[in-house]
Amino acid sequence: MTNYHRVCFLLLLLLAGGCKTGKEAMDSTSEAGDHLIRREREQIQFYRSATGADLSFSWFAARGKASIQTGSRNYQVSLNLRMQKDKVIWASVTAILGLEVARAMITPDSILFFNRLERTYVSQDFDYLKEHVHPGISFDLLEAALTGNAPGYLMEQKAQLWRTSGGYRLEGAEAFFTYLLNFNKDFKVQHIFIHEEKDEGDFKVDYHNFETRNGKRVPTAVVFASDTEKENLKIQLTYDTFTLNEPQSFPFRVPGRYRRVQ
């Protein structure tokens, strides 16, 4: 796989939840003035407000651009993204000249991906992402990351809730990873950080340039970042247009004579 084709594949994997990185400590610590919220009533109010700030949709579609930086190289590609809530995430990566180079379709149970230029494809169950990307990845997290919503499965876990100068911070731990979510004063998540305890990898998402749709704030810029001893990778995704609640199609057929890879 050439380096250009590889970063397009990494883009789709990052849209599936990040990539493996070296060890890194939780990148947010308590500051003077931060207040640990212990009262159950205040905690319940936070969760209700954060859930109420989420974008509610049945269908989501967006077109935009992705700037990919890896080492000293920089690539510019276009992205076509479509989703049906809780069911399908579909993405197509196109080169500047209009040539589609990769396509992916992800469901809660499976991942399909093909590379047109190398005539290869991947067909695996969702655990493939947990094994090759990060054990903290879930379909819920991916769906939330692409729409600026708080990951529901992390919001349901026991965690420490802090009131900060900028809003709120939620910190928690699971069997294999720790996580941190930063919220602004409007209860919108602005930063997601998941750290795998066995030094296998971290996952980061940052949101910028929110736009109001259907009375809710939706990010028009999403940044994924990964640093390893061998490679630095940063992807900035910018939505040029997006639509809500218009039924979408998810075409995916592996062309003949493509070679399956693991």
Stockholm file with secondary structure:
# STOCKHOLM 1.0

chainA/1-262         MTNYHRVCFLLLLLLAGGCKTGKEAMDSTSEAGDHLIRREREQIQFYRSATGADLSFSWFAARGKASIQTGSRNYQVSLNLRMQKDKVIWASVTAILGLEVARAMITPDSILFFNRLERTYVSQDFDYLKEHVHPGISFDLLEAALTGNAPGYLMEQKAQLWRTSGGYRLEGAEAFFTYLLNFNKDFKVQHIFIHEEKDEGDFKVDYHNFETRNGKRVPTAVVFASDTEKENLKIQLTYDTFTLNEPQSFPFRVPGRYRRVQ
#=GR chainA/1-262 SS CCHHHHHHHHHHHHHTTCCCCCCCCCSCCCCTTCEECCCHHHHHHHHHHHHHHSCCCSEEEEEEEEEEEETTEEEEEEEEEEEETTTEEEEEEECTTSCEEEEEEECSSEEEEEETTTTEEEEEETHHHHHHTCTTCCHHHHHHHHHTCCCHHHHTSCEEEEECSSEEEEEEECSSEEEEEEEETTSCEEEEEEEETTSSCEEEEEEEEEEEETTEEEEEEEEEEEECSSCEEEEEEEEEEEEESCCCCCCCCCCTTCEECC
#=GC SS_cons         CCHHHHHHHHHHHHHTTCCCCCCCCCSCCCCTTCEECCCHHHHHHHHHHHHHHSCCCSEEEEEEEEEEEETTEEEEEEEEEEEETTTEEEEEEECTTSCEEEEEEECSSEEEEEETTTTEEEEEETHHHHHHTCTTCCHHHHHHHHHTCCCHHHHTSCEEEEECSSEEEEEEECSSEEEEEEEETTSCEEEEEEEETTSSCEEEEEEEEEEEETTEEEEEEEEEEEECSSCEEEEEEEEEEEEESCCCCCCCCCCTTCEECC
//
